[in-house]
Amino acid sequence: MPASTSPSSPSPTARRAGDGTDRATAPPPLGLEARLALVDAAMTVRLEEAALAHEVNTAHLRTGSVEIADVVTVPLAPAAQRPPQRYTTPVAALLERACHRMETAGWCAGSLADASGAVCQLGAIRAEAGGDRELAADAARVVLEAVRRRFGDDVDSVPGFNDAWGSGRVPLRMLHEAASLADARGL
């Protein structure tokens, strides 16, 4: 004889009212955090399987060590090239070359040149004059005139003006202005 079930025993199904059919109860919907955790777990498993498959598929390949110098090549540093000269007159061209020297070698104060090769205004002029003292003196006079036009007549000398600054920005700008002034005068 079949055992009868009592109506009070728990059942995985619940009776729908009205139609007399049994329907399984659905679990409560998952929140966003729970769904994200499930997706994270599934993706972790898939990534681990893919990593294992990659190791198996590439285990037979022989690889040697790679030297970075064999892979990355860089061009050799080009020799420093002078920019094209804008000025054709001797003093203006000299001052333009002195500007370029100060830009590339660096600026210094207190001496014509320091141990690292940086130069002051007068040091750049003399270095670019190539031993022509008269040309260097003419260029220094034009620089002094440009400085006095900008800063007043109380500036005593080019070295004194150069040494009064904490950086080479203003002395370099004054070399540019002096080159322009010399060109305008045809010097």
BAFI-3210 file (N, C-alpha, C; in Angstrom, 3 decimals, decimal comma, padded with zeros to 6 digits):
// residues 187
n [1|2|3|4|5|6|7|8|9|10|11|12|13|14|15|16|17|18|19|20|21|22|23|24|25|26|27|28|29|30|31|32|33|34|35|36|37|38|39|40|41|42|43|44|45|46|47|48|49|50|51|52|53|54|55|56|57|58|59|60|61|62|63|64|65|66|67|68|69|70|71|72|73|74|75|76|77|78|79|80|81|82|83|84|85|86|87|88|89|90|91|92|93|94|95|96|97|98|99|100|101|102|103|104|105|106|107|108|109|110|111|112|113|114|115|116|117|118|119|120|121|122|123|124|125|126|127|128|129|130|131|132|133|134|135|136|137|138|139|140|141|142|143|144|145|146|147|148|149|150|151|152|153|154|155|156|157|158|159|160|161|162|163|164|165|166|167|168|169|170|171|172|173|174|175|176|177|178|179|180|181|182|183|184|185|186|187]
n.u [000,817|000,521|002,328|000,942|001,028|001,317|-000,521|000,821|003,524|006,724|007,114|008,741|007,350|004,834|001,402|-000,465|-002,870|-006,116|-005,695|-004,813|-002,304|001,100|003,940|007,394|009,216|010,834|014,242|015,276|015,912|019,275|021,508|023,372|026,082|026,427|025,986|028,154|030,265|029,884|030,339|032,997|034,227|033,684|035,089|037,692|038,157|038,004|040,178|042,321|042,162|042,716|045,342|046,647|046,193|047,655|050,261|050,554|050,293|052,498|054,725|056,590|058,068|061,198|062,905|065,251|067,285|066,681|068,399|068,149|069,448|069,635|067,104|066,069|066,962|068,668|069,145|072,400|073,713|073,315|075,787|076,270|074,706|075,098|072,674|071,111|072,550|071,107|071,992|074,130|076,110|079,318|079,571|076,946|076,551|078,528|077,514|075,174|076,191|077,424|075,180|074,084|076,130|076,007|073,457|073,741|076,044|075,612|075,096|077,177|078,418|080,739|083,106|084,809|084,383|083,257|084,191|082,569|082,125|080,277|079,444|079,916|078,430|080,508|082,487|081,332|081,249|084,008|084,931|083,631|084,633|087,046|089,719|089,909|090,306|089,472|086,999|085,622|085,657|084,113|081,662|081,162|080,842|078,436|076,698|076,837|075,689|073,083|072,244|072,343|070,392|068,138|068,283|069,300|071,781|073,479|074,714|077,800|079,569|079,787|080,532|079,903|077,133|076,296|077,061|075,318|072,976|070,898|070,335|070,760|068,872|068,091|070,644|071,102|068,914|069,576|071,855|070,659|069,109|071,155|072,398|070,409|070,337|072,940|072,763|070,807|072,237|074,137|076,557]
n.v [-001,164|002,183|004,765|007,451|010,919|013,504|016,519|018,425|018,089|019,304|020,516|020,667|021,928|024,283|024,997|026,497|028,862|028,368|027,038|024,533|023,373|022,331|024,288|025,036|026,802|029,826|030,896|033,749|036,830|037,634|040,073|042,939|042,866|040,161|038,954|040,059|038,881|036,196|036,276|037,102|034,885|032,941|033,985|033,933|031,179|030,553|032,040|030,800|028,250|028,914|029,862|027,531|025,947|027,414|027,071|024,314|024,116|025,541|024,361|022,814|024,561|026,064|028,593|031,191|033,386|036,878|039,666|043,034|044,938|043,737|043,916|046,536|049,334|052,339|055,473|056,778|059,553|062,559|064,759|067,929|070,509|073,652|076,228|077,694|080,749|083,863|086,403|088,454|090,304|090,931|091,424|091,024|088,368|087,128|087,619|086,161|083,551|083,430|083,470|080,978|079,320|079,839|078,880|076,133|075,278|076,239|078,577|080,679|082,432|084,842|083,975|083,591|081,085|077,980|074,889|072,937|073,803|075,764|079,141|082,714|085,846|087,435|085,483|083,696|085,334|085,847|083,241|082,541|084,435|083,609|084,416|086,941|089,846|092,470|092,229|090,890|092,884|094,875|093,534|093,228|095,903|096,499|094,788|095,915|098,392|097,605|096,519|098,773|100,349|098,936|098,574|100,874|103,535|103,018|100,558|099,070|097,265|094,503|091,946|092,582|093,011|090,463|088,890|089,760|088,386|085,575|083,479|082,379|083,399|086,164|087,369|085,859|086,594|089,265|089,018|088,121|090,387|092,236|091,164|091,574|094,371|094,974|093,956|095,632|097,970|097,359|096,281]
n.w [000,000|-000,843|000,678|002,338|001,961|004,180|004,452|005,872|005,600|004,468|001,178|-002,008|-003,875|-004,551|-004,248|-006,734|-006,446|-007,534|-010,167|-009,611|-010,202|-009,638|-008,862|-009,022|-006,550|-007,202|-006,778|-004,831|-006,620|-007,681|-006,345|-007,605|-006,763|-006,121|-008,626|-010,036|-008,634|-009,308|-012,103|-012,065|-010,858|-012,812|-015,021|-014,027|-013,871|-016,622|-017,615|-016,293|-017,418|-020,097|-019,854|-019,059|-021,323|-023,178|-022,199|-022,561|-025,345|-026,263|-025,202|-026,564|-028,074|-028,596|-027,024|-026,958|-024,951|-025,190|-026,207|-025,381|-026,897|-029,356|-030,306|-030,041|-031,753|-032,031|-033,627|-034,339|-032,553|-034,192|-035,532|-034,063|-035,674|-037,122|-037,081|-039,985|-041,061|-040,479|-040,678|-042,618|-042,301|-040,755|-037,856|-036,930|-037,748|-036,209|-033,619|-033,788|-034,032|-031,540|-029,907|-030,565|-029,635|-026,861|-026,339|-026,872|-025,418|-022,884|-020,158|-018,172|-015,273|-013,994|-015,137|-018,317|-019,430|-018,072|-016,337|-017,458|-019,982|-020,436|-021,304|-020,887|-021,967|-023,174|-023,351|-025,190|-027,431|-027,884|-028,304|-030,664|-032,369|-033,266|-032,714|-033,809|-032,565|-032,951|-034,267|-032,243|-030,271|-031,524|-031,625|-028,875|-028,174|-029,521|-028,174|-025,597|-026,156|-026,889|-024,473|-022,805|-024,037|-023,331|-020,497|-019,358|-018,896|-016,802|-016,820|-016,710|-018,111|-020,455|-019,289|-016,587|-016,747|-017,601|-015,389|-013,467|-013,497|-012,589|-014,214|-017,630|-019,350|-019,837|-020,574|-022,928|-024,499|-024,867|-026,455|-028,801|-029,436|-029,808|-032,066|-033,955|-033,898|-034,817|-037,399|-038,472|-038,568|-040,378|-039,610]
ca.u [000,000|001,354|002,317|000,276|001,763|000,459|-000,501|001,666|004,941|007,247|007,167|009,459|006,413|003,746|000,193|-000,988|-004,295|-007,015|-005,662|-004,523|-001,029|002,245|004,987|008,585|009,449|012,059|015,073|015,175|016,861|020,589|021,857|024,462|027,365|026,463|026,158|029,537|031,130|029,756|031,028|034,427|034,653|033,645|036,184|038,946|038,293|038,286|041,546|043,253|042,136|043,408|046,773|047,121|046,197|048,786|051,495|050,613|050,476|053,799|055,789|057,586|058,832|062,439|063,191|066,496|067,176|066,710|069,103|067,413|070,215|069,345|065,737|065,875|068,089|068,456|070,124|073,521|073,455|073,903|076,697|075,579|074,788|074,771|071,491|071,487|072,743|070,182|072,680|075,282|077,161|080,253|079,281|075,658|076,759|079,279|076,600|074,258|076,944|077,605|073,884|073,978|077,083|075,493|072,299|074,150|077,039|075,119|075,457|077,863|078,710|081,967|084,275|084,467|083,868|083,490|084,771|081,656|082,055|079,311|080,110|079,191|078,242|081,796|083,166|080,752|081,683|085,429|085,107|083,144|085,400|088,186|090,973|089,807|089,978|088,755|085,615|085,042|085,445|082,955|080,464|080,926|080,296|077,025|075,960|076,731|074,713|071,746|071,936|072,064|069,081|067,076|068,386|069,802|073,203|074,288|075,395|079,207|080,260|079,084|080,682|079,156|075,716|076,126|077,205|074,256|071,783|070,949|070,204|071,209|067,749|068,181|071,848|070,917|067,989|070,291|072,700|069,769|068,774|072,365|072,592|069,434|070,788|074,118|072,305|070,113|073,259|075,058|077,867]
ca.v [000,000|003,362|005,628|008,721|012,087|014,382|017,861|019,308|017,864|020,311|020,067|021,637|022,591|025,000|024,958|027,766|028,967|028,527|026,070|023,225|022,818|022,584|025,090|025,134|028,172|030,399|031,535|035,208|037,358|038,008|041,490|043,276|042,385|038,700|038,627|040,387|037,863|034,988|036,507|037,122|033,501|032,249|034,493|033,437|029,788|030,551|032,525|029,761|027,204|029,426|029,905|026,153|025,521|028,094|026,401|023,003|024,291|026,139|023,702|022,244|025,620|026,421|030,023|031,610|034,701|037,979|040,851|044,237|045,644|043,103|044,236|047,978|050,063|053,785|056,098|057,456|060,981|063,329|065,832|069,209|071,328|075,056|076,665|078,604|082,128|084,856|087,679|088,368|091,238|090,215|091,523|090,374|086,923|086,709|087,605|085,031|082,345|083,470|083,034|079,530|078,680|079,925|077,983|074,730|074,984|076,655|079,913|080,747|083,779|084,929|083,651|083,498|079,726|077,152|073,573|072,125|074,366|076,862|080,415|083,957|086,577|087,785|084,226|083,183|086,223|085,611|081,895|082,523|085,387|082,890|085,148|088,297|090,687|093,674|091,818|090,610|094,171|095,513|092,814|093,564|097,271|096,446|094,166|096,913|099,397|097,007|096,397|100,115|100,769|098,228|098,643|102,163|103,829|102,685|099,271|099,390|096,410|093,274|090,938|092,988|092,746|089,010|088,320|090,246|087,550|084,236|082,493|082,912|083,776|087,574|087,587|085,267|087,461|090,485|088,682|088,118|091,778|092,884|090,681|092,287|095,760|095,016|093,747|096,848|098,995|096,897|095,969]
ca.w [000,000|-000,902|001,856|002,052|002,430|004,963|003,918|006,662|005,328|003,550|-000,201|-002,831|-004,768|-003,890|-005,026|-007,200|-006,150|-008,663|-011,262|-009,067|-010,661|-008,754|-009,490|-008,165|-006,093|-007,767|-005,751|-004,913|-007,617|-007,139|-006,421|-008,518|-006,223|-006,237|-010,042|-010,392|-008,036|-010,120|-013,374|-011,756|-010,643|-014,104|-015,848|-013,462|-014,309|-018,058|-017,821|-015,853|-018,445|-021,278|-019,546|-019,084|-022,723|-023,822|-021,771|-023,206|-026,787|-026,586|-024,439|-027,468|-028,730|-027,907|-027,101|-026,333|-024,328|-026,145|-025,738|-025,770|-027,929|-030,637|-030,712|-030,114|-032,325|-032,056|-034,521|-033,704|-032,362|-035,294|-035,133|-033,890|-036,872|-036,909|-037,827|-041,073|-040,602|-041,024|-040,871|-043,525|-041,894|-039,875|-036,420|-036,684|-037,879|-035,020|-032,472|-033,981|-033,671|-030,079|-029,343|-030,743|-028,717|-025,493|-026,244|-026,870|-024,378|-021,573|-019,694|-016,882|-014,768|-013,210|-015,958|-019,736|-019,622|-016,889|-016,614|-018,272|-021,323|-020,505|-021,580|-020,639|-023,224|-023,768|-023,681|-026,434|-028,526|-028,164|-028,858|-032,046|-033,184|-033,842|-032,553|-034,368|-031,403|-033,389|-034,499|-030,927|-029,591|-032,165|-031,183|-027,468|-028,147|-029,926|-027,058|-024,536|-026,575|-026,796|-023,040|-022,278|-024,551|-022,614|-019,039|-018,895|-019,086|-015,628|-017,034|-016,962|-019,080|-020,834|-018,236|-015,396|-017,010|-017,640|-014,050|-012,580|-013,638|-011,996|-015,290|-018,907|-020,209|-020,248|-021,390|-024,250|-025,236|-025,251|-027,604|-029,973|-029,766|-030,327|-033,436|-034,783|-033,979|-035,692|-038,772|-038,908|-038,825|-041,417|-039,010]
c.u [000,866|001,208|001,672|001,100|000,807|000,536|000,398|003,153|005,439|007,396|007,926|008,536|005,354|002,550|-000,206|-002,467|-005,074|-006,920|-005,261|-003,220|000,069|003,311|006,151|008,776|010,788|012,893|014,950|016,201|018,165|020,802|023,050|025,797|027,491|026,662|027,584|030,515|031,067|030,481|032,537|034,952|034,689|034,799|037,536|039,193|038,657|039,714|042,581|043,303|042,890|044,916|047,372|047,192|047,361|050,100|051,648|050,929|051,847|054,962|056,895|058,451|060,066|062,661|064,495|066,298|067,340|067,432|068,370|068,138|069,990|067,985|065,556|067,129|067,733|069,491|071,255|073,201|074,095|074,827|075,913|075,793|074,392|073,504|071,923|071,571|071,761|070,909|073,903|076,404|078,031|079,883|077,964|075,790|077,527|078,358|075,586|074,947|077,175|076,313|073,764|074,924|076,554|074,286|072,725|075,111|076,534|075,683|076,212|078,086|080,025|083,227|083,829|083,865|084,124|083,989|083,875|081,508|081,045|080,061|079,243|079,044|079,579|082,588|082,648|081,204|083,135|085,661|084,690|083,914|086,628|089,495|090,960|089,332|089,189|087,272|084,907|084,758|084,255|081,649|080,139|080,365|078,808|076,179|075,772|075,713|073,284|071,309|071,576|070,738|067,953|067,098|068,948|071,304|074,071|074,946|076,820|079,833|079,408|079,288|079,917|077,665|075,447|076,123|076,105|073,027|071,997|070,771|070,599|070,101|067,873|069,476|071,731|069,984|068,691|071,279|071,867|069,434|069,979|072,647|071,641|069,845|071,986|073,718|071,607|071,105|074,243|076,436|078,202]
c.v [001,234|004,193|006,934|009,854|012,976|015,787|018,796|019,119|018,892|019,725|021,111|022,362|023,284|024,966|026,351|027,782|029,077|027,452|024,683|022,621|023,174|023,367|025,191|026,587|028,641|031,008|033,050|035,734|037,810|039,511|041,694|042,720|040,876|038,285|038,923|039,358|036,572|035,139|036,512|035,702|032,741|032,697|034,014|032,003|029,740|031,012|031,488|028,624|027,656|029,474|028,502|025,643|026,166|027,418|025,050|023,162|024,846|025,468|023,177|023,303|025,961|027,910|030,296|032,969|035,777|039,149|042,080|045,002|045,036|043,515|045,724|048,618|051,535|054,394|056,722|058,934|061,757|064,407|067,136|070,062|072,747|075,391|077,586|080,037|083,052|086,134|087,486|089,313|090,575|090,247|090,816|088,854|086,375|086,623|086,461|083,714|082,277|083,045|081,518|078,795|078,698|079,004|076,531|074,387|075,306|078,008|079,803|082,209|083,722|084,571|083,563|082,133|078,936|075,770|072,710|072,654|075,478|078,181|081,584|084,672|086,853|086,534|083,627|084,018|085,938|084,233|081,840|083,478|084,732|083,651|086,548|089,230|091,930|093,358|091,539|091,906|094,909|094,853|093,145|094,979|097,285|095,817|095,177|097,990|098,855|096,877|097,759|100,657|100,160|098,516|099,953|102,280|103,458|101,306|099,574|098,579|095,184|092,188|091,296|092,740|091,245|088,424|088,754|089,341|086,176|083,128|083,166|083,396|085,203|087,840|086,999|086,119|088,730|090,218|088,664|089,549|092,510|092,429|091,390|093,747|095,890|094,825|094,990|097,956|098,582|096,579|094,494]
c.w [000,000|000,331|001,475|002,624|003,166|004,399|004,697|006,376|004,318|002,151|-001,025|-003,789|-003,963|-004,824|-005,429|-006,917|-007,443|-009,708|-010,807|-009,551|-009,665|-009,519|-008,516|-007,766|-006,633|-006,650|-005,888|-005,929|-006,943|-007,294|-007,355|-008,033|-006,368|-007,690|-010,497|-009,833|-008,838|-011,459|-013,159|-011,580|-011,969|-014,997|-015,333|-013,906|-015,794|-018,341|-017,393|-016,864|-019,695|-021,050|-019,590|-020,522|-023,471|-023,455|-022,454|-024,694|-027,157|-025,872|-025,346|-028,150|-027,913|-028,092|-026,385|-025,686|-025,397|-025,504|-026,251|-026,869|-029,309|-031,185|-030,944|-030,677|-032,368|-032,987|-033,721|-033,591|-033,509|-034,747|-035,042|-035,135|-036,533|-037,682|-038,961|-040,565|-041,298|-041,395|-041,751|-043,128|-040,838|-038,396|-036,100|-036,769|-036,680|-033,808|-032,589|-033,622|-032,168|-029,372|-029,413|-029,792|-027,288|-025,311|-026,132|-025,735|-022,982|-021,187|-018,376|-016,515|-014,005|-013,971|-017,414|-020,074|-018,349|-017,312|-017,500|-019,694|-021,481|-020,633|-021,142|-021,981|-023,912|-024,152|-024,976|-027,624|-028,891|-028,775|-030,327|-032,953|-033,801|-033,774|-033,135|-033,257|-031,793|-033,629|-033,173|-030,176|-030,195|-031,703|-029,730|-027,339|-028,523|-028,815|-025,941|-024,907|-026,477|-025,339|-022,468|-022,805|-023,728|-021,114|-018,506|-019,019|-017,889|-015,742|-017,475|-018,093|-019,398|-019,770|-016,955|-015,553|-016,966|-016,230|-013,092|-012,594|-013,030|-013,016|-016,599|-019,821|-020,726|-021,023|-022,801|-025,105|-025,697|-026,391|-028,889|-030,409|-030,349|-031,760|-034,387|-034,977|-034,927|-037,150|-039,316|-039,247|-039,912|-040,899|-039,136]
res [m|p|a|s|t|s|p|s|s|p|s|p|t|a|r|r|a|g|d|g|t|d|r|a|t|a|p|p|p|l|g|l|e|a|r|l|a|l|v|d|a|a|m|t|v|r|l|e|e|a|a|l|a|h|e|v|n|t|a|h|l|r|t|g|s|v|e|i|a|d|v|v|t|v|p|l|a|p|a|a|q|r|p|p|q|r|y|t|t|p|v|a|a|l|l|e|r|a|c|h|r|m|e|t|a|g|w|c|a|g|s|l|a|d|a|s|g|a|v|c|q|l|g|a|i|r|a|e|a|g|g|d|r|e|l|a|a|d|a|a|r|v|v|l|e|a|v|r|r|r|f|g|d|d|v|d|s|v|p|g|f|n|d|a|w|g|s|g|r|v|p|l|r|m|l|h|e|a|a|s|l|a|d|a|r|g|l]
***
